[in-house]
Amino acid sequence: MAAPRRLLAVSAATLTVLASVALVNSAEAAVPAPPAGMSLVFSDDFTGAAGTGLNRTNWLYDIGTSYPGGAANWGTGEVETMTDSTANVYQDGGGNLVIKPIRSSSGQWTSGRVETQRTDFAAPSGGKVRIEARLQQPNVSGAAAAGYWPAFWALGDAARPVGATNWPGIGEWDIMEDINGRSSVFSTLHCGTNPGGVCNETTGLGSGERACSGCQTGFHTYAVEFDRSTSPEQMRWYLDGNNYFTLNSSQVDATTWNNATHHGMFVILNVAMGGGFPAAFGGGPTAATQSGVPMLVDYVAVYQSSGGTTTTPPTSPPASTPPTGGTRDAYAQIQAESYDAANGVAVETCSEGGQDVGSLANGDWLQFNNVNFGSGGVKDFVGRVASGAAGGVSGLVEVRLDSRSNAPIGSFALSSTGGWQTWTSIPGNVSSVTGTHTVYLTFTSGQPADFVNVNWIQFRK
């Protein structure tokens, strides 16, 4: 849990990316069958009688305001006292776990925090582990939500014997966090040293805030998958099956990564009240905060695959070298993979020959230096693009000059073309341009998912 987890200092800077999610209306669903190549190694779908506590063979309750010997207030400044009372933690008789924070008449908060007894959820060498839950965030917003902090997360097994005093080096995988009823989700890997270090603690390596429309009024599925079958290794976060955030092992040194991932984990579910993270977004709880709004959990499941041969992902750094010196002709095809700089892209083999640039999503960009438009007369540009995006996922391909912060001089909208290698040419009008410029191809979408591949662009007179 937490960005951060152990200190009160929190960076309030986050990346806001709008996401479109599907609302699942049914309150109860069966634990899903394992993904291809994986096996179910743990699950609980909370089918106990109404008002009963958890099966303590599977779960242990955290009690009080800290681990024994651990940091006070769970290391985050939260104000509640955790209990094992069925007033705070119980099964509802309808297939859900209920974790309910309650304010007493004297203003004191109690809530619930539970952990799996098992601490051995791990990806074997060459394999994967997936930790997943279907849950509904507390259905509260505005002033009434101040201080609410529901979370679904995991800690490294070495945390338990020492009250997590070895955090963050032992690894923390935050799968779902929401604060102050913001209809959003944060996901984070905490690792390395605190404060600072290669993992930017106490903030961690995170997705930033992602919009999660309907996540307070309905059930949604949240998951993290740690994949050791690829090189570099990856951690991927999912909302309703959509991969919205990925970290690669190459982003930190091998020791830091291995210490945070190459071992067992245990799963935690809780609803905190107050602390450093909510404080970074307005604070709370206050007198206006509503008592008794629960997080509902339909199921928790952990899947694992056995080890195997490690493979390299099907993307690689660009093999095409951008021109050195001279200029590019705006009216000739500019191959996407010949960019001079880029963000968030992957180069892959193109079905039309050569290479294209893929994995393009909101906020990504390509930069092409020294593009010569001559004395004017340009009327439009054409992009050779393809998209296998899911229904409802679309975006804009935009052209900007000299700075990514400048307004676009032209753009076109794109949704699925029927496949990531199903190519089409789409024109977009542009304003008059003369002279030589740096051209930025930027990508804007209301969803975090990839929405376009680009083969080439060309301006036309």
N, C-alpha and C positions, 0 to 999 in steps of 0.2 A: 504494500500500500504506500502510496505517497510519492509526490514529487514536491518537496523532499519527504523522507521518512523519519529521519532521526534528529534533525535540528529545526529550530523555529524559523531560521532564515530561509526565505523562499524567493526565487526570482519570479516576478509577476509577468515577465515577458513570455508570451505564448504565440504560437502560430495558429490563427483561426482559419480553418478550411471548412467550407460548407459541405455537408454530406447528405445524400438522400438515402434513407433506409426504409426497409419494408417493415410495416407493423404487423406482428403476429398476434391475432386476437385471442386464441385459445390460451387459457391459463395453465394448462398442463399438457406436456408432451412427453412421449417416451424418450429415454436416453437413446440418441441416434446410434445406428450401426457404425462400426469403426470405418474411418476413411480407408481407401484402397491401400493395402499393404500394411495396415496397422491393426493392433489388437486392443480391446478394452481391458485395462488393467485395474481400474477403480471407477466406481460410480455410486451415486446416491441420488434417488429421485424423490426422496422425502414423502413417502406414502404412509407415514404414521398417522395415528388417530389425532383428531383435532385437540390442540392444547398440550400435546406431549412434547417432551424434549427430544434431543437427538440421540441416535445410537452411539453410545460412548465407546463402542468397539471401533467405530470409524472416526469419531470426532472427539476432540478435547476442547474444553472451554477455557478461554483466557479470562482471568478474574482480576478485578481491581484496576489499577491505573498504570501498571508496568509489569514486565516480566520480573521474576525474582532476580535481583541483582542488576536489572536493566535500567535504561534511562527512564526518568520520571515522565508521566503523562504520555507513555508509549513513544517518547522521543520526539514528539511532534507538537506538543503543547495542547493537544485535545483535552477537553474538560470533563468528559463523561467517565463514569465508573462502569467497567464491564462486569456483567453478572452471568450466572447460569440459570437465572429465574425464567420460568416460562412466561412471565410478563414481557420479557425482552427477547427471548429466543424460543421459538416453538414451531411445530408443524401444524398446518391449518386444516388438515383433514381433506384438503383438495389437491394434494400432491405438491405442496410448496413449503419451503422453509421460510419463516418470517423472522426478520431481525428488526426490532422496533425500539428506537430511542424514546425514552419517556422522561419528561421533566416533572419533578415532584412539586408539591405545594410550596416547598421552601426554595425552589429554583434550581435544585441539583438534578443533573442528568444521569440516567443509567442507559446502557445499551448492551449490545452483544458482539462478541468477537470469538469465532470458532476456527479451529485448525484441524486438518486431517491428522490422525494419529501417525499415519505413514509419512515418512520423509524420504522415500526412495524413488520418487517420480523423476526419471532421468532419461536422457537420450543416450543410448549406447554408441560407441564409436561406429560411425557409418550409418547410424539410425536416427530416429526422430522421437520426440515426445510432444504431445498436444494436450494442453490443459484447457478445458472448455466449461462454460456454464451458460444456462439460459435463465435470465433474470429480468426483473423489472426494477428500475431505479425508484427511490421514494417519489411518490407522485405529489410533489410540492414545489412551488416556485415563488419567485419574488421575495418580499420581505419575510414571508412565512418560512422560507427555505434557508435563511441565513444560518450558516454553520454546519449544515448537513454535509456529510462526507462519506458516502457509501463506497465500498471498494471490494474488488475480487482480485487476489494477487497471490504470489508465492515467494517464499524465502528459502535460501539455501539451507541444507540440513545441518550445517555446522552452527547455525544461529541458535538452535534450541538448547544445547547444553550450557551456553554462556549468556543467555538472555539477550541475544542479538547485539552484544557489545562489540562484535567483530563486523558489524555493518559499516560500510556497504560492500566490503571486499568479497563477502560470501555470496553476493548476488541477491537481487530482488527483482522479480518480474511483475510489474503492475499491468494487469490485463484490463481492468475497468476501474476507473475512478471518475466520479462526478462531484463537483462541489457547488454548494449554494443553489441547487436546483437549476443549473444553467442549461439543461437539455443538451449536454455534451458528454464527451468521453475523452480521457487522457490515458495514454499507455506509455510506459517508461521501463527502461533497464537501469537499475542502480548498480554501480560497480566501482572498483578502484578504491581510491582514498577520499577522505572527507576532512576538510572542505576542498573543493577544487578538483585537482587531478584530471586524468584524461577523460573521466566520465562526467565532468562538470557538476560535481556534487556541491550542494545538496539537491540540485535540480535533477540531475541524471540525464541520460540520453533518451529523449522522449519524442513523442509524436506532436507535442503541443496540443492545444485544445481542438477537438474535432466535433463539429455539430452532430447531434444525435437526436434528430426529430422523432418524437414518439417514444423515446426510451423511458420516459417517466409514466406514460399512460399505457404502455404495453410491454410484453416480453420480447427481448432480443437476445441473440446469442453472441457471446464474447469469447474469444479464444486467443491463445498464444501457441505458436508451434516453433520449437527449437529443432533445427534441421542440421544434423551432422553428416548428411549424405551428400552435401554439396561442398565445393571449395571455391570461395571461402564459406565457412559455416554461416547460417542465417538464423535470425529470430524474426518471425513474421506475426503480426497482430491482425486479427480478423474481427469484423463486425458483421453479423448476419452472413457469414461466408465470404465477405469481401475483404481482401488483403489491403489494408489502408496504411500500414506502416511496416517498414523492414529495416533491420540493422544487420550489417555484415561484420564478421569477426575481424576483417581487415581495418575496421574503423578504430580499433584500439590495439594495444600491444597484446601478444599472445598470452602472457601471464595474467593480465587483467581479465581478458575474455574467459580463459579457462577457469580461473578462480570463481567467476560469476556463473558459470554454466556447466562445467564438466563434473557434475555431482548430482545427488538427489535433491529434490525440492519438496516442501510441504505447502499445501494450499490453505489460504486464509480467506474468510468472508467476514466482513464487519461493517458496521455503520458508526463512524466516529462523529463527534460533535465538536466543532471548533478546531483550533490549531493553526499552524503556519500556512497550510495550503488554502483553506477558506479565507484566512486573513489577507492573502494576496489578491483576493477577488471580492473584497468588501467586508469580510469579517463575519462574526457571529459565533455562537448564537446570541440573539438579543431577546428582549421582552416580546418582540413580535414573532419570534420563531415558533412554529407550530409543533406541539408535542405529538408523538405517537404515529408518525408517518413511516411505514416500514419499507425496507427492501425485501422483495419477494424472490426466492430462488427456486426455480422449477427442478433443475438437476445440476449436478457437477459430474464431469466425466474426465478421465485421463486415459489417453490412448498412447500406444508405443509401438514402434516398429523395431525389428531386430537390425543389427548392424549389417553392413554390406560394403560394396565397393564405393568409394567416394568418387563422385563425378563433378566435373566442372559445369557450372550453369551455362545455358546456351547463349550467353551474351559475353562480349569481350570488349576491351578498349578499342577505340577506333583505329583501324588499320590505314585509313586514308589520311594523308598528310595535307594540311591546309597550305595554300600557296604562300611562299615566302617572297616578300618584296612585290612590287608591281601592284596591280589592281585586279579585282574580279569584274567581269562584264555582267551588269545587272540583267542583260537581255539574253544571256545564255543560261542554260540550266545550272543551278548551283546545287551540287549534291549535298544532301543533308549531313552525311557523315564527314564532310570536309570542313566542319565547323572549326573555328579558332578557339572557342571556349564554349562551355555548356554546363548545365545543371540538371541533374536527375534523369539522365538519358542512358540508353543502352544501344549499342550498335550490333546489328544482326545481319545474317544473310537474307537478301531480298529475292523474292520469287521472280522479279523482273530482271534479275542479274545484279551483280555487285552487292552493295549493302544499303540498308536503310537504318534510320534511327527510330527506336521504339521506347516503350515504357514512359511515354509522355503523359503527364498529368498536370493538374493545376499547379502553377508556380514554376514549372520547368521552362527552360529556354535554351536556344541555340544562338551563337554569336558568329557573324561573318564580317570580317574586316575588309576595308578598302573596296567597297562595292561602288562601281562607277556608273552613274545614271546619265552621264553626258549633259547635254544642254536642255534636257526636258522632253516632254511629250509622253512620259509614262502614263498609262491609263489604268492598268490593273496588274495583278500578279496572279499566278496559278500555283497551287500546291498539289503535288502528287501524293495522295494520302490514302490510308487504309485504317479501318477500325473494326475490331471485334468486340467493342464494348457492349455490356449488357443493356437491356432495355432501360430507358430512363437516364442513361449516362451519356452526356454529350458535352461539348465545349467549343471554345473559340480558338482558332489559329490566327494570331495577330502579327502584324509587321510594325516594328517601332524603329526609329532611327536614333543612333548616337547615344541613347540611354534607355535602359529598361523602364525607367520611371516616366519617360515621355509618353504622351498620348499616342495610341496606335494611328498610323496613317492609313491602315486598311486591315480588314479581317474577313473571315468567313466562319460560319458555324458548321459543326460536323457531329453526326451521330454515327451509329454503326453502318458500315458499308457491307456487312455480311461476313467479315473475317479480317484478321490482322494482316493477311497478305492479299486481300481483295482490293485492288487499287483503283482509284478514280481520281480524275483531275478536277479540282474545284477552283473557280476564279473568285477574286475579291477585288473590288474597286480600291484604288489608292489615290491619295491627293498628289498633286504635281510635285516632282522631286527633281532637283538638278545637282550636279556635282558628285563628289565621292563621300560616302558615309559608311559608318558601321551599321550593319543591319542586324536587328534582333528579331528572331522568330520566337514569340512567347505564346504560352498555352494557359488558357483560363477556363476553369470549369467550376460548377457548383457542387461537384462531387469529388472525393479524393481519388477515385479509381482512375487508372490509365484510360485514355479515351482516343488516342491517335498514334499512328506511325507515320513518318514522313520519309519519302524517297528523295524528292527534290523540290525546289521552288524556282520560279522564273518570272521575271517582270516582262511586261509587254507594252509596246508603244501603241 
